Amino acid sequence: MKEREAMVRAAGVGDEVATVGGVIGVIVAEEDENVVSLEVDTDVELRVQRRSIGEIISKAGEVDDGPDETDNED
């Protein structure tokens, strides 16, 4: 339980997160210690309770190791 609390407290502006309800977005603002704003689409923000964060998908500034499209030779 303490690991989850630490993860939730560590989430900050710029982090991509998923809520326990399945909403995925980027934290764009921290109203206070209990509420953050997630940008879930262009010009669409949701206010959520910090405790609803279930997972940090990526931290701000991390490089995405997604598929490398330069390997496609047609």
C-alpha positions in Angstrom: 0.0 0.0 0.0 2.8 2.4 0.8 4.4 1.8 -2.7 1.1 2.8 -4.4 0.9 6.0 -2.2 4.5 6.9 -3.1 3.8 6.3 -6.8 0.7 8.5 -6.7 2.6 11.3 -4.9 5.5 11.0 -7.4 3.2 11.6 -10.4 3.8 15.2 -11.7 3.2 17.6 -14.5 4.1 16.0 -17.8 3.7 12.4 -16.7 1.4 10.2 -18.7 -0.9 8.3 -16.4 -3.8 5.8 -16.4 -6.5 6.1 -13.8 -8.1 3.1 -12.1 -11.1 3.8 -14.3 -9.1 3.3 -17.5 -8.7 7.0 -18.5 -5.3 7.8 -20.0 -3.9 11.3 -20.1 -1.0 13.6 -19.3 -0.9 15.6 -16.1 -1.0 19.3 -17.1 -1.7 20.9 -13.8 -1.7 20.1 -10.0 -4.5 22.1 -8.3 -3.5 20.9 -4.9 -2.2 17.8 -3.2 -5.4 15.9 -4.0 -6.5 17.0 -7.5 -4.7 17.0 -10.9 -5.8 17.9 -14.4 -5.3 15.4 -17.2 -5.2 16.3 -20.8 -6.9 13.4 -22.5 -7.2 14.9 -26.0 -6.5 18.1 -27.7 -8.1 20.9 -25.7 -9.8 18.3 -23.4 -8.9 18.3 -19.7 -10.4 16.3 -16.9 -10.0 17.1 -13.2 -9.4 13.9 -11.3 -8.5 13.0 -7.7 -4.8 12.1 -7.4 -5.7 8.9 -5.6 -7.5 7.7 -8.8 -4.1 7.4 -10.6 -3.5 3.7 -11.0 -0.3 3.7 -13.1 2.4 6.0 -14.4 2.8 5.0 -18.0 5.8 7.3 -18.6 7.5 10.0 -16.7 8.0 13.5 -18.1 11.1 13.6 -20.3 11.4 9.9 -20.8 12.1 8.7 -24.3 9.5 6.5 -25.8 11.0 3.1 -26.9 8.2 2.4 -29.4 8.6 0.7 -32.8 11.3 2.1 -35.0 9.6 2.9 -38.3 13.0 3.3 -40.1 13.3 -0.5 -40.3 10.5 -0.7 -42.9 12.0 -1.2 -46.3 9.5 -1.6 -49.0 
